[in-house]
Amino acid sequence: MSQPDGPFIDSIYRYPVKGLSPQALERADLAPGRTLAFDRAYAIENGGKKFDPANPVHMPKINFLVLMRDERLASLETRFDEADQKLTIFRDGKKVTSGILSEPLGRQILEQFFAAFMAAELRGAPRIVHAPDHSISDVREKCLSIINLASVRDLSRILGRDVNPLRFRANLYIDGLEPWAEMRWIGKEISIGSGAVLKAFKRTKRCAAVNVDPASAKRDMNIPQALNTAFGHMDTGIYALVKTGGKIRTGDMLSVK
């Protein structure tokens, strides 16, 4: 199959639980001012009990178990069932536990697993947190993150080794562009498929989370440093707000104006 002539969506991902493995989607419904459904809907609070489900606000990522500090999380494979919000956790291909995230007992079962599995990293009892219509993201805005695969390939060239694009934990991975072309999209509108419109508003500054290989769970690169050395910044990818809702799917073409 020939590659489309122009930028297109190569893949779509969401992260039902912050810090855990992604879930690939073939299609998604976008709504104005929203994230992908269930993207970062849950997170594992690392002690403290600071998150208030009745009054959810943006909190620094250090309040949660995240790859920036807790690379051990990358050794887990998770599967999320949207219908009943059941999370199943696997390690080395074997199921280790499961629980329904929307039910207290299900969360308790999962919290007990993380209390044992992440014992060395915990500052207190782990707590799975959630609030309706709230995304526990690294940024305050409810938005989508976008990665240009050509930029990742150029980064691989600079580093002299392959960089797995999933290190960047984006929602939309796009291809058919020149490397770093997406950096010129800030302030512009991105039309996708049959009607969805996004507006790029910010470049994504990278932290130590991208140094963790999602396949090996090892911290084996210093990507922010490599970016800073090569380009004088630590940015890869962009954030975009949904202005006009619509259905998107892999293979959809993008246009920018």
Phi, psi and omega in degrees: 000132181282151180285140178304152180271086181131175183293142182210162177280118176277320182201158180232134179223151167227164184233087184305324177240121181306131177091345180261183191289157183280163173240120179284141178235142174277331182210164179204151173261127178257139177236144182304133177071017183237164170270181166299144179304131178068014176282121184053037179289331180236157174210163179251105180289134183266075181070174172095325182050048180270334183285127180251106181300334180280342180216067186288133176227163177294134180231148177302146184299337183294348176284350186237165170287121184216158182294336179307323180245332195242068185297341178304331180302329184291347178279356180260139171253131181239150175232133184242128177256110185297327185300314180242006180058040178271131176251127176244133184246133178239149172222128183054038176080359182248136178293132179248331177189170175202157178194154178272116188296332183277357181243140181306317180295319178298317178295321180298318178299315181291321178297323177295322177297311182291331176299324179275315186291324184250025187307319184291337184261351188278143175258000182173184181298130178290145181223124177280122186241155183195148170216136181306136177064016179246134177252124183272071187262171176284345181241156182290325185287145172276108192208180174246148174255142187231135176237134175269116183297332177294326177293322178295320178295323178291323176296322175300319178299316181296319182279343181075021178201156182294138175249120178290121182301335181292348173303332188269356170049047181272165174273314180242126171254122184244155179220176181089018180240168168284153176304135175068009178299330182296338180294341179268005183270352184302128182087356182256161178264140181242113178267136183230133172059233189258019176158344180291139179229127176247158173234118179289134184229349187198141171281156184260110177280132188266143178247190185292348179302325183286351177282350182269125177285118182293343179275320185257347185062025179252144176273096193239005178217166168235081185291316177303320179295318179297320177296316182295322179293317185280324190234351181079016175209172181240037186257136170216118180092175183221162171254147179218140176269146175276116178269316180233126182287168179167174179266135175235159177207163178299142183094345180296140177279154177242147170226146186235135177211000000 
